[in-house]
Structure formats: C-alpha cells, structure tokens
Amino acid sequence: SCSCLESLGGGKFPGGEVALSHGLANGEHCIAMARLKFDKYFKRKALQLLHSFPLDTRLKDGSLFWQSPKRPPSPIEFDLNDTLHFNFVVSAARLYAEIYNITYSEKDLSLESVSRMLSEITIPEYQPAEKRIETDENVKKPDQMKLSVSSEEEREAIAQLEEAISVDHVTPEWLRMTPLVFEKDDDANGHMDFVAAASSLRARMYAIEVADRLKTKRIAGKIIPAIATATAAVAGLVSLELVKIAGRFGFESLNNCFFNLAIPVVLLTEAAPVKKTQIRDDISFSIWDRWVVCGHQDFTLSEFINAVREQYGIEPTMVVHGVKMLYVPVMPGHNKRLKLTMQKLIKPSAERRYVDLTVSFAPESDGDEDLPGPPVRYYFRPDEDTYIA
C-alpha cells in the first residue's frame, strides 16, 4: 500500500503505468489521491513557480516580475485541523470514489477515519523541476492536436494494459470509470463542496479574498445573482398574487411584474383580461379553457360529435388528432367513419387515458370559415380522475 501511494505521488496518475497497475481499489486510495492532489495544486505548483521566478525576479525593462496585478503564490502546508483543508480532501475523495465506482460510508469520511488514513501516507519531498516557463503572452503556443503519439508509445501502453488485466487482483470492473457531470444545484453530490474548497484554497494561496459558498455557486453556474435574490423575489410576488386570489380581492387588484435586479428595476402593471374568442353570442373560450368528453370502449365518432353538441351547444365540423384528420365531412369516405369507435380511430396505447383533439365548428353564416374551438380532451374511459389534467 505504501509503495502504491508513493508511486501515485509521481504525477503520472491517472494515465500511464501507474493508473493501470495502481488503480483506485478502495476508500483509502481515494483519500490518498485527494491528499496528493492537495499537495500538488496548493504547495508544489506554488513552490515551482517561486523556483522559476523568485520574488526578486526582474523583467528585461528592469521592472519587478511580481508586481500588481500579478501576485506571488504562497505554498500551503497541509493541516488536517484546518476545516478548508479537510473539506478539500473529503470532497475530492468522494469524487474519486464516484468515478471509480467505489462504495463508501459517511463514517469512512469522518475526521477520525481520514486522520488515520492520512497518517499512513508518505508524501514525497518536493524536487524543483528545471523547466522554462514562457512569460510572453504574444508567443504562439504549440498546437497540442499536432503532437502525435509514436507507435512505440502505443505498443507500450497496450502492453501495460494487458499486463494489468492479467494480474489476479486487477479486473475489467476495477478499471472501469464513470464520468461525472457537474451539477451545482444538487448539494448531495458533493460537486459544489469540491469547487468551493478548491477555489477558496487557491484564493488563499494568492492572498485573494475568499468567496463564500453562495457566491461560488453563482460563479460556477455562470448566471446573474439569482439564487437568493431573483428566485426569492419571484416566490414572494407569486405568493402575494395567490393571497389576492384566495381572498377573492377582485381582478383589478391583480398585477403583472417585470424586474431586473442587476440594473435594478421593478415594474408593476395592472393585469389585462385574458383574450376570449367568440364562437357564438353565448359561447366563447380563452387559452385557459379545455372542454372534456368522457367515452368508453365502444364510444363511436358519431357519439363523440353528439356529446360535444349536447354538452357545449355547437355543431362540430372537423375533428383532428395531431396531424391525423379523424373526421372531415368533405373528405371521401369520412362519413363512414362516424360508425367507427374512437378507440379504433385513434389506436391509443394500453396505458393512454386520454387524447387532446382539435375540433372546429360550423360558422354562423354560409361562406364563412369554420370557427376554431378550445382543445377537447377525450377520455377513453370514465374514472374518478377523469377531470384531473
């Protein structure tokens, strides 16, 4: 186990030989990887940057390299008693466990368990790398897509994979990984825990003001400040209108609201009556209306038309289901359909309870176009939930 963890510190994980021969097998490995990542991102990277550019480094024009707005990093030593350090290790370990399909319990991520596991990890000493860091922003970066992989490297990778699978304790299931899709609004998945801890540690490393979890969540979602502001405002405004409706305060008391809290502006306007379409002098409908007809197994198209006529006092001239014309009198053979059952004409699936039909009605005078009506919801069988949308 110790040799495994020491190898993981070599920086090759998660690709190459280390990933194949030392895959994450349990929760301890996840904690170890998280601890090593902490050391890499918040200590070693800072040490390497300061090694390449000491605090007294000067540019060609004689000015200091580390001057505002450029801030020098401060390496962070891991401290288990620091809540931020602990949160990073635990949240990162959870993500590794999800990726590698490793089961764990909350007890495994307790302070006591994490402390015990971390005490068994040997962190390799930092060794500065002698590599040149390009500081000229105008220099063209190499095209990573043009960097080819040699056939020798491919053969070596295949050989390592075959060797890893041939080992008894390594199985295809162990090597199988599950990609994670970032979701900021599900606190149970731990994604925001990791982002908040990592960003706060990086801010601390560069002496930048640490953002709280709520601000981090807003930035991560790339949205305007809406979590505790716009959402709350909408909830309050809707509740206010609901109180008016429940108290029967009258239509004139209702309001529409448009607001933009980023400007900020809040505009209240009187609600306009819903537009109504007149079919007859005493028959009209709005976009909120829906007519209902209840049928049964042997309910025919003729019975459906009669039901609409009797219930709503108007003569249907056309019945359409989606793009399928069920009944158009001028179409050849459609009058024969009047004897067919709605079940046969529509052919619903066994679990389908209803369909919404488009029905047109005869105009008041000859020569006028057919009149549109509201959707007619036809239930294939009557039951106690018939009138529930």
N, C-alpha and C positions, 0 to 999 in steps of 0.2 A: 504494500500500500504506500509506504514512504517513497519508494523508488518511482512508483507511478505518479505521485503528486509532484516529486521533484522534476520528473520528465515533463509534466504538464506546465511547469514554470518556464520551460524553454521557449515559449512563444509560438510553438507550431500548432497548438490546438486552435480551432477544431479541424484543421486539414492535415493531410500528410500521414506519416507513420504513427505519430503519437495518437491521432484521432482513431486510427484503426486498431492499434494494439492496446490502447488505454481508453476505450470508450467509457462514458459515464455509466456505471452499473448500479449505483445506489445513492442515497441521500448524502452520504459523507463526501462522495466525489463532487456532488453539486455544490456543497458548502465550500469545498477546497477550490473549485473553479472560480466561485464568486470571490473568495478571498484573494486569489491570484489576480483576478481582474481588477480588484480594488488597488492592489499594489502597482499593477501595470499602468492604469489610467490616472491615478492621483498621486503617485510617487515617482515611478520610473520615467514617465514622459516628462515630468517637470525637471527631474534630475538631468535627463538627456538634453533638454532644451537649454538649461543653465550651463551644461558642459559645453555645448556648441556655441552658446552666446552668453559668456559671463556678464555679470552686472555692469562691468566697466567697458564692455564692447562698444566700439565706435564705428560709424559708417565712413565711407570714403570722404564725405564732406566734413568729417570731424565731429558730427553730432552723435549723441549717445543713441545706441540701438534701442535701449529700454527707456523710452520717454513717452509721455501721453500722446495718443490714447493707448499705446502699447504697454501692457502691464506684464511684469515678470511673474512667473508662477512660483508658488511656494509649495514644495513637496509636503504631502500629508502623511504622517506616520499613523498606521492603523491603531485604533484604540477601541477595544470592544465595549468599553463603558460609554463611549460616545454614541448617543442614540442614532445619529445620522449614519455612522459607520455600520452599526448593527443592522439598520434598515436596508442599507445597500446590499450587504451580504445576504440577508434573508430574502429580499425581493429578487435578487439575481439568481439565487439558488432555486427559488420557486420556478422561475422561467426556464432554467436549465432542466429541471425535473419535468416540466410540461413538454419541452422539446424532445427529451429522450424517453418519454413515457415511463417515468419513474414515479411510483406511488410514495406518498409521504403523509405524515400526520402533523397537526399543529404542534404536538409535543416535540417532534423532530426539529422544529424551528424555534424552540424556546431558547431563552438566554443560556440556560444550563446546558442544553444539548449542543448548541452552537459553540459555546465556550469549550466544552470537552473536545469537540471535533477539531476546532482550530488549534488547540494545544498540541495536537499530533501532527500538524503541518509544518514542514520545513520550507521557509521562504528563501529562495536562492538570493545570494548577495547581488547587489546591483553592479554591473560592469558596463561602463560607458562605451558606446559604440562610436567608432571613428567614421562618421559618415557626414557628407556635405549636405547642408540644408539650403536650398535656393531661396533667397530673400527678395529677388527681383520679381515683382508681380507681372512684369511685361514679358518675361521669358516664357516661351511656349512649352507647355507640359507635354511629356511623351504620350502618344496615343496608346492607351492601355489595350485597346482592341487589337492593335497590331503586334502585340507581344505574343509570339507563338510559343507553344509548348512542344519541346522536342519529342521525337518518337521514343528516345531513351527514357525520358521522364514519364511518359505514358506507360511504357512497359514496366518501369519500376513501381508506379502506382498500382497497376493491375496485379503485380506480384505481391505487393504488400496487402492488397485486399484479399487475394486468395489465401495468403498465409494466415491473415487474421481470422477468416471464416473457418479455416481448417482447424484452428485451436479449439479445444473442447469447450472452454468457458466463453467463447465468443459465438453468438448465434446471429442469424439474419435479423431476428426480432430486436436484438440488443443494438444493432447498428442502424435500425430504422428510426428516423427522426420525424417529428411532426412540426411543421411550420406554424408559427403563431401570428395571428392578425391583430394588430394593435387596436384596442377598443378602450377609449378613455372614460366612457360612461358606465363601465361595469367595475365597481370597486372590488368585487370578489376575485377578479382575475389577477390582480397584483400588478398590472401594467403601469398604472399611474404611480404606484408605490416605488417602482424601479426608476421611472422617469424623474419623479420628484427628488429621490435620494441622489441619483447621478447628477442631475443639474445643480442641485444645492452644493454638492461636493466640489464640482467644477467651479462654481461661483466662489466658493470659499477659497479654492486654490489660487484664484486670480483676484482675491480681495474685492469681489463684486457683491453688491447687496443680494442676499438670498431671497428668492421669490417664495411665497407661501404656496401651499398645495393648490389652492383655488386659482391663483394666477398662473401657476404651471399648467394646470388643466386647460385654462383658456388658451395659452400659447400653443400647447400641444395640439389642440383642435383647430388652430388657425381660424378662430372665429372672433367676432366682436364680443366685448364683455356682455355676455347674455346669461350666464349660469345663475348668478344671484341677483340680476337686475331685470333684464327683459322678461325672463321666464316668470319671475315673481310679479312683475307689473301686469303681465297678461293674466296670470292666475287671479290677481286682485280685481282687475277690471271685469273679467268674466263672472267672478263671484258677485260683484256688485250688480251686474245686469240680471243675474239669476235671482237675487233678492227682490229686484223690481218685479220680475215675472211671477215669483212665488207670492208676492204681496199684492198682485193684481193692481199695480200702480197706474196702469194705462199705457197705451202705445206712445203717447207724447213724452213720456219720461225716459224712454229708451234712447241710448246713444251708441254711435259708432266711435271708435277711437283709432287714430293713427299716431304712432310715436316712434321717434328715433333717438335713443338715449345717447348716441355718440355725438349728436350735434350740440345740445339736446333740444328736442321739440316734442310737444304733446298737443294734439289737436282733437277736440271732441266735436262731433257733428250730430245733428238730430237724425235719427233713423228714418229712412224713407219707406213707405208702404211697399210690400212686395208686389211686383208686377203680376197682374192677372190677365189671362187670356179668356175672352168671352166666346163660348160655343153657342149658347142661346141666351135669351134675355135673362133667364133664371139659372143658367148653368155656366160656371167659369172654373178655372183651375190656375194654380201657381206652380212654381218649380218644386214646392214642398209637398204637393198633393200626389197621391197614388191611389188608384181605385183597385178594389180587391174582388175577385170572383173565386168562389170555392167550388171545386168539382169533385169527381170521384172516378173510379176505374173506368166506367162506361160512359162518362160525360162526353157528348159529341160537340163538334164545332157549332152545330146549329143551336144546341143548348147554351153554349158559351155566348153566342150572339144575343140570344133571347135574355140571358141573365144580365148582360150589360144594358140591354134596352129596358128591362124591368127595374133594375137597381138604380140606374142613373138617367133614365128618361130620354135616351138619344139612340139613334139607329147607327150601328157600326157599318162602315162601307169597306174597310180593309183591315186585315189582321196580319201583322208581321212579327216573326220571331228572329231577331238579329238581322241577318241578311236573307233569311228564308221567308218567302211570301206564303203564308198559310191559306189566306183567302183574299182573292181579288176577283170580284164578280165578272169583270170583263175578260179575264183570262180563260182560255178554253179549258173545260173540264173542272174548273174550280167549284162550280155549283154542286158537283158530285161529292165534293169533299165535306159538304155540310153533314152528311151521314156518318163520316168517319169520327172516331174518338180522338180527343185531344192527345191521349196517350200515344196513339198510332202516328198522328201527325208530327208530334214534337220528338218522340222517341227519347224520353229522358233516361238518365241512368237510374239505377235502383235506389240510390240514396238521395236523389234530387227531390226536393219537396215542392218547389215552385219555379216558375219562369216569369220574367217580365216581358210583356208583349206590347208592341206599338199598335195602337188602334186609331184609325181615322173615322171621321163621322160625316154624314151627309150634310151638304151646305143648306142654308135656309132657302135659297132660290136656285133654280136651274141655271147652269152655266158657270156657277162659282166653283172654285176649287174645294176639294174635301178639307174639312177642318181637322187640325191636329188635336189630340187629347193628351191627358196625363198618362204615364205608364200604367198598364193594367197588370197587376200581379195575379197570375192564375195559380192556385194551389191544386195539386193533383189529387189530394185527399184532405178532407177536413179533419183537424185535430185541435187540441187545446192551445197550441202555439200558432195557429193559423195567422193571427193578426199581429204577430211579432215580426218586425222587419229583420 
